Amino acid sequence: MKSFPVDLEALQTVAAAVLDEDGVLLEANAGFLRLLPPGLAKPIGSRVGRIFIQPSFAALRATMSKDGQDSYHGLLTIGDYDVRSRTLRGRVWHTAAGLRVLAEYDIAELERLNDAMLDLNRDSAVVQHTLAQSNVSLTQRQGQLVEESLTDALTGVGNRRKLEQSLAIEVSRVRRGAGSLSVIMADIDHFKRVNDVYGHGAGDKVLAHLGALLKSTTRPTDIVARFGGEEFFVLMPHTSLAQAALKAEQLRAALAAQIIEPLTEPVTSSFGVAELSPEEEGQSLLGRVDAALYQAKETGRNRVVAASAAF
């Protein structure tokens, strides 16, 4: 590799790579190649930007600093969302060569710590104390990694993985006869126009504002998640369709009543609402609420449409 020291090339526990702005892989060490989907014959020169799950490659590219400073420093979830992904802690920044990635395998670090603890002499009281402290630290670190992997970095609400996990749990709860489940879906109106007129930084502020609004005005038992782009979901356990529609209307009015700087006019959002029907699958519920949202968009935007019951 030309952009990284030679001793990085063969390392398996550190991922190093350079990609161009289209996501084409220009250089990669052994650690980064581990993250690529199996069966990719010629990684170098291939478009691999899609393996960046959280944040997405588009989000990283949009925030690249042009002065060589770090554009992102934190957790990176990389891999194939449906097959295998890894969460690493690293840095991404822009240079003349392209988008440069340098990340450490957090999971490998935890495994090394665990192996080291197992090698300690458990007969020693001092070692036992150290081992107990290390286990607490390891458990806390693992919990932190799990929580961060389920959180959208921009808005602080759940991400798509959080939504899918929570939806499966809530559908199972309803199947056991434990109450009802309704879902609200929100999509910011004319969001592309916000980015085009005010820039992506303003667009990010709008997304963060809506995420905060949804989180602060719903119950602790509700699950708020950003599905992707400008789409948000709120899972509402023990909530009827009428109650969820009323909450969606409150959210719609609250968002439309505020101006988010540097915008000069309010941002609005369209809402779809649906309630889980008996024996209905979670994906069917999401499909119906998406159809209701589409109807809200088609009939003028900045409104709430409730889906009819599934048959």
PAGULO-61604 format. One record per residue (C-alpha): residue number from 1; x, y, z. Coordinates in Angstrom, 2 decimals, padded with zeros to 5 digits, always signed. Layout:
BEGIN
pami;east;north;up
NUM;X;Y;Z;
...
//
This chain:
BEGIN
pami;east;north;up
1;+000.00;+000.00;+000.00;
2;+001.21;+003.53;-000.70;
3;-001.01;+005.59;+001.59;
4;-000.32;+003.64;+004.81;
5;+002.84;+002.34;+006.51;
6;+004.02;-001.04;+005.24;
7;+003.45;-002.68;+008.64;
8;-000.30;-002.05;+008.29;
9;-000.68;-004.13;+005.14;
10;-000.77;-007.57;+006.77;
11;-002.52;-006.61;+010.03;
12;-005.82;-008.44;+010.65;
13;-006.97;-006.41;+013.68;
14;-006.76;-003.00;+012.02;
15;-008.72;-002.08;+008.89;
16;-007.08;+000.48;+006.61;
17;-008.33;+001.57;+003.21;
18;-008.65;+004.41;+000.72;
19;-011.81;+004.85;-001.38;
20;-012.67;+007.46;-003.98;
21;-015.81;+009.59;-003.71;
22;-017.82;+007.00;-005.67;
23;-017.00;+004.25;-003.17;
24;-014.42;+002.53;-005.40;
25;-011.74;+000.77;-003.33;
26;-008.30;+002.13;-004.22;
27;-006.17;+000.54;-001.47;
28;-006.84;-001.87;+001.37;
29;-004.93;-003.87;+003.95;
30;-005.68;-007.41;+005.15;
31;-007.90;-006.18;+007.99;
32;-010.17;-004.21;+005.66;
33;-010.37;-007.07;+003.16;
34;-011.86;-009.22;+005.97;
35;-014.89;-006.92;+005.95;
36;-015.70;-007.38;+002.26;
37;-018.42;-009.80;+001.10;
38;-017.08;-013.29;+000.29;
39;-016.56;-014.11;-003.36;
40;-015.42;-010.64;-004.46;
41;-012.78;-011.64;-007.02;
42;-010.97;-008.32;-007.43;
43;-011.58;-006.06;-004.42;
44;-009.28;-003.28;-005.57;
45;-011.13;-001.26;-008.17;
46;-014.55;-002.54;-007.07;
47;-017.32;-000.28;-005.79;
48;-017.63;-001.25;-002.11;
49;-019.22;+001.85;-000.57;
50;-022.37;-000.17;+000.20;
51;-020.58;-002.11;+002.97;
52;-020.67;+001.00;+005.16;
53;-023.89;+000.41;+007.12;
54;-023.72;+002.95;+009.95;
55;-022.87;+005.68;+009.09;
56;-023.54;+005.12;+005.38;
57;-020.86;+005.91;+002.83;
58;-023.04;+008.74;+001.49;
59;-023.22;+010.28;+004.98;
60;-019.46;+010.00;+005.44;
61;-018.81;+011.51;+002.03;
62;-021.22;+014.37;+002.64;
63;-019.39;+015.42;+005.81;
64;-015.85;+015.05;+004.50;
65;-013.60;+017.85;+005.61;
66;-011.68;+019.53;+002.81;
67;-008.82;+020.69;+005.04;
68;-007.52;+017.27;+006.01;
69;-009.15;+017.18;+009.46;
70;-011.06;+014.13;+010.69;
71;-014.56;+014.12;+009.28;
72;-015.78;+011.24;+011.49;
73;-014.46;+009.66;+014.66;
74;-016.47;+006.91;+016.35;
75;-018.15;+003.57;+015.68;
76;-018.35;+002.16;+012.17;
77;-020.65;-000.75;+011.33;
78;-019.24;-002.34;+008.17;
79;-020.13;-005.48;+006.21;
80;-023.21;-007.12;+004.77;
81;-026.35;-006.14;+006.71;
82;-028.14;-009.44;+005.97;
83;-025.15;-011.79;+006.31;
84;-022.36;-010.48;+008.54;
85;-021.28;-007.13;+009.84;
86;-018.72;-005.91;+012.36;
87;-018.68;-002.84;+014.57;
88;-015.29;-001.13;+014.70;
89;-014.05;+002.05;+016.32;
90;-012.16;+004.23;+013.91;
91;-011.59;+007.43;+012.00;
92;-012.55;+008.53;+008.49;
93;-011.15;+011.61;+006.84;
94;-010.64;+013.20;+003.44;
95;-007.27;+013.58;+001.76;
96;-006.12;+014.26;-001.76;
97;-005.94;+010.50;-002.28;
98;-009.60;+010.01;-001.37;
99;-011.68;+008.95;+001.62;
100;-009.30;+007.31;+004.09;
101;-010.49;+004.77;+006.67;
102;-008.54;+003.54;+009.70;
103;-010.42;+001.38;+012.23;
104;-009.77;-001.10;+015.02;
105;-011.64;-004.36;+015.44;
106;-013.43;-003.76;+018.77;
107;-014.58;-007.38;+018.89;
108;-011.03;-008.65;+018.51;
109;-009.97;-006.34;+021.33;
110;-012.65;-007.81;+023.60;
111;-011.62;-011.35;+022.67;
112;-008.00;-010.62;+023.58;
113;-009.09;-009.20;+026.93;
114;-011.22;-012.25;+027.60;
115;-008.36;-014.65;+026.73;
116;-006.00;-012.75;+029.00;
117;-008.44;-013.02;+031.90;
118;-008.86;-016.77;+031.40;
119;-005.09;-017.22;+031.69;
120;-004.94;-015.61;+035.13;
121;-004.40;-017.72;+038.22;
122;-007.89;-018.00;+039.70;
123;-006.48;-019.34;+042.99;
124;-005.03;-015.97;+043.89;
125;-007.32;-013.57;+045.75;
126;-005.68;-010.61;+044.07;
127;-006.13;-012.14;+040.64;
128;-009.73;-013.00;+041.45;
129;-010.39;-009.37;+042.29;
130;-008.71;-008.22;+039.07;
131;-010.66;-010.76;+037.08;
132;-013.94;-009.60;+038.59;
133;-013.15;-006.00;+037.76;
134;-012.14;-006.92;+034.22;
135;-015.35;-008.88;+033.72;
136;-017.40;-005.89;+034.83;
137;-015.49;-003.68;+032.41;
138;-015.90;-006.21;+029.61;
139;-019.64;-006.55;+030.23;
140;-020.06;-002.79;+030.28;
141;-018.05;-002.42;+027.09;
142;-020.06;-005.12;+025.33;
143;-023.30;-003.48;+026.44;
144;-022.07;-000.13;+025.19;
145;-021.15;-001.60;+021.81;
146;-024.56;-003.25;+021.47;
147;-026.36;-000.02;+022.37;
148;-024.25;+002.04;+019.96;
149;-024.82;-000.47;+017.16;
150;-028.60;+000.04;+017.60;
151;-028.46;+003.86;+017.62;
152;-028.56;+006.27;+014.71;
153;-025.45;+008.43;+015.07;
154;-027.00;+011.62;+013.68;
155;-030.31;+011.75;+015.54;
156;-029.66;+009.66;+018.66;
157;-032.80;+007.57;+018.15;
158;-032.80;+003.90;+017.18;
159;-031.64;+002.78;+013.75;
160;-033.10;+000.29;+011.29;
161;-031.68;-002.68;+013.22;
162;-033.28;-001.40;+016.43;
163;-036.63;-001.04;+014.66;
164;-036.55;-004.57;+013.26;
165;-035.54;-006.13;+016.58;
166;-038.17;-004.20;+018.54;
167;-040.89;-004.92;+015.97;
168;-040.30;-008.68;+016.25;
169;-040.52;-008.48;+020.06;
170;-043.70;-006.39;+020.03;
171;-045.47;-008.57;+017.45;
172;-044.65;-011.63;+019.55;
173;-046.05;-009.88;+022.64;
174;-049.34;-009.08;+020.88;
175;-049.56;-012.69;+019.63;
176;-049.47;-013.83;+023.26;
177;-052.54;-011.71;+023.92;
178;-050.69;-008.89;+025.68;
179;-052.44;-005.80;+024.33;
180;-052.18;-003.99;+021.02;
181;-049.52;-002.36;+018.85;
182;-049.74;+000.68;+016.60;
183;-047.03;+002.28;+014.51;
184;-046.49;+005.81;+013.22;
185;-044.35;+006.51;+010.15;
186;-043.11;+010.05;+009.42;
187;-041.43;+011.36;+006.30;
188;-040.21;+014.97;+005.99;
189;-041.90;+016.84;+003.15;
190;-039.67;+018.20;+000.36;
191;-036.51;+017.17;+002.21;
192;-034.44;+017.24;-000.98;
193;-035.35;+020.89;-001.38;
194;-033.98;+021.61;+002.12;
195;-030.64;+020.03;+001.19;
196;-030.54;+021.76;-002.20;
197;-031.38;+025.24;-000.87;
198;-029.72;+025.27;+002.57;
199;-027.11;+022.51;+002.30;
200;-026.71;+019.08;+003.86;
201;-025.71;+020.57;+007.20;
202;-029.13;+022.19;+007.49;
203;-030.71;+018.92;+006.37;
204;-028.92;+017.12;+009.20;
205;-030.25;+019.70;+011.69;
206;-033.80;+019.06;+010.45;
207;-033.35;+015.29;+010.87;
208;-031.90;+015.71;+014.35;
209;-034.73;+018.07;+015.30;
210;-037.43;+015.64;+014.18;
211;-035.69;+012.77;+015.99;
212;-035.56;+014.82;+019.20;
213;-039.20;+015.84;+018.83;
214;-040.35;+012.24;+018.38;
215;-038.24;+011.09;+021.34;
216;-039.27;+013.87;+023.73;
217;-043.01;+013.78;+023.02;
218;-043.59;+010.02;+023.11;
219;-043.67;+007.62;+026.07;
220;-040.58;+005.85;+027.46;
221;-042.18;+002.56;+026.33;
222;-042.46;+003.74;+022.71;
223;-039.63;+002.89;+020.32;
224;-038.44;+005.70;+018.03;
225;-036.18;+004.77;+015.11;
226;-034.83;+006.33;+011.94;
227;-035.34;+003.84;+009.15;
228;-033.16;+005.66;+006.64;
229;-032.98;+009.02;+004.89;
230;-035.81;+011.18;+006.21;
231;-038.08;+008.30;+007.31;
232;-038.83;+007.71;+011.01;
233;-040.96;+005.14;+012.82;
234;-042.56;+005.13;+016.26;
235;-043.67;+001.75;+017.65;
236;-046.41;+002.30;+020.24;
237;-047.23;-000.74;+022.42;
238;-050.67;-000.92;+024.06;
239;-051.97;+001.79;+021.72;
240;-055.05;+001.77;+019.50;
241;-055.20;+003.16;+015.97;
242;-057.22;+006.18;+017.16;
243;-054.73;+006.96;+019.94;
244;-051.77;+006.66;+017.56;
245;-053.47;+008.89;+014.97;
246;-054.07;+011.53;+017.66;
247;-050.38;+011.41;+018.67;
248;-049.32;+011.67;+015.01;
249;-051.48;+014.77;+014.60;
250;-049.87;+016.32;+017.68;
251;-046.42;+015.59;+016.25;
252;-047.38;+017.00;+012.85;
253;-048.66;+020.24;+014.39;
254;-045.64;+020.62;+016.68;
255;-043.16;+020.26;+013.82;
256;-045.06;+022.63;+011.53;
257;-045.18;+025.31;+014.25;
258;-041.40;+025.63;+014.54;
259;-038.69;+027.14;+012.37;
260;-035.35;+025.34;+012.40;
261;-032.40;+027.65;+011.70;
262;-031.02;+028.41;+009.19;
263;-034.33;+027.70;+007.41;
264;-036.65;+030.66;+007.02;
265;-039.92;+028.71;+006.98;
266;-041.32;+025.74;+008.89;
267;-040.57;+022.18;+007.85;
268;-043.55;+019.82;+007.61;
269;-043.87;+016.06;+007.62;
270;-046.46;+013.57;+006.39;
271;-047.58;+010.75;+008.68;
272;-048.99;+007.27;+008.20;
273;-050.57;+005.30;+011.06;
274;-051.55;+001.62;+011.32;
275;-052.50;-000.90;+013.99;
276;-051.37;-004.53;+014.01;
277;-054.20;-006.86;+013.02;
278;-054.68;-010.37;+014.45;
279;-052.20;-012.85;+012.95;
280;-050.54;-010.08;+010.93;
281;-046.77;-010.19;+010.37;
282;-044.57;-007.24;+011.26;
283;-043.51;-006.58;+007.67;
284;-047.15;-006.45;+006.60;
285;-047.80;-003.82;+009.28;
286;-044.89;-001.72;+008.00;
287;-046.17;-002.11;+004.45;
288;-049.62;-000.81;+005.42;
289;-048.27;+002.18;+007.33;
290;-046.00;+002.99;+004.38;
291;-049.02;+002.90;+002.06;
292;-050.88;+005.26;+004.41;
293;-047.90;+007.62;+004.39;
294;-047.83;+007.51;+000.59;
295;-051.50;+008.49;+000.56;
296;-050.72;+011.43;+002.85;
297;-048.03;+012.56;+000.41;
298;-050.31;+012.16;-002.61;
299;-053.16;+014.09;-001.05;
300;-051.21;+017.23;-000.21;
301;-048.54;+016.42;+002.42;
302;-048.39;+017.77;+005.99;
303;-051.21;+015.49;+007.08;
304;-051.97;+012.22;+008.87;
305;-053.55;+009.22;+007.15;
306;-054.60;+006.11;+009.08;
307;-054.48;+002.73;+007.33;
308;-057.53;+000.52;+007.17;
309;-057.43;-002.84;+008.94;
310;-055.61;-005.72;+007.25;
311;-057.74;-008.59;+005.94;
//
